[in-house]
Amino acid sequence: MFPIIHDLEKIALKINLPLDKRQKEVLTIINTFNIAGRYGDYKLSFYKQADKKFAKKYFEHTKKLRIWIKKFVPKDK
């Protein structure tokens, strides 16, 4: 049974990904997007913050994290 968690840093730690300080910081920030998208009072403030520059910045961070994480995923034979 898998634990039901949405905290990206906790998930990474549970599967023993060796996160550096910057990766932890980025995952913590990305986690807030989930909260901001779910709760009405956070949505407006997040919407105001999430301009094109902001979106591009975190899209690039996410792409880098994805490429890095794929190094740890076993390849199919």
N, C-alpha and C positions, 0 to 999 in steps of 0.2 A: 504494500500500500504506500502510495506517495503522499507526503504531507501537502496540505493545501496552503501554499504560501505564494505571495506575489512579490516578495522582496527579492530583487535581482541579486543583490550582494549575498544574501543568505543562501539563495539557490546555488550561486557560484561556489560559496564556501562548502556547501554540502557535497558538491561533486569535486571538491579539491582543486578548483581552478586557482592558480597562483596569481591573484590579483595584486597589482601594484597600487600605490596610493592614488594615482590619477584615475585608474580604472574604477576604484572604489568610489571616488568622488563622482565620476560620470554616472555610474549605476545608481547612486543615491539620487542624483538630479533626475535621471530618467524615471525613477520610481515615482517621483512627485507628479509626473505627467498623468499617471494612472489615477491618482487621487483627484487631481484637478479636473480630469475628464468625467469623473463620477459624481462629484458633489456640486450642486448648483452654486453655492457661494464662492467656490474656488474657480468655477468655469469662467466667469467674467474676467477675473484678474489674470488667469492663465491665457485667455483669449487675447487680452491686451498685450501681454508679454510675447506671445508667439507670433512675431512678425516673420518676414521672409528670412532675414539674417539669422534670427534665433533658430528657425526650423532648419536652415541649411547647416548651421553649426552642429546641432544635435543629430542630424542625419549623417553627417560625416563621422561624428564620434561613434554612432551606432554601426556604421559600415566597418570602421576599424575594429570595433569590438567583435563583430560577427566574423571577420576574417581571422582574428586572433583565436577566437573560441573554436573555430573549425579545425585548428591545428590539434586540438585535444579530442576530437571526435574520431573514434575508430572508423577506418574506411571499410566498406563492404568488400568481401573477397570475390 
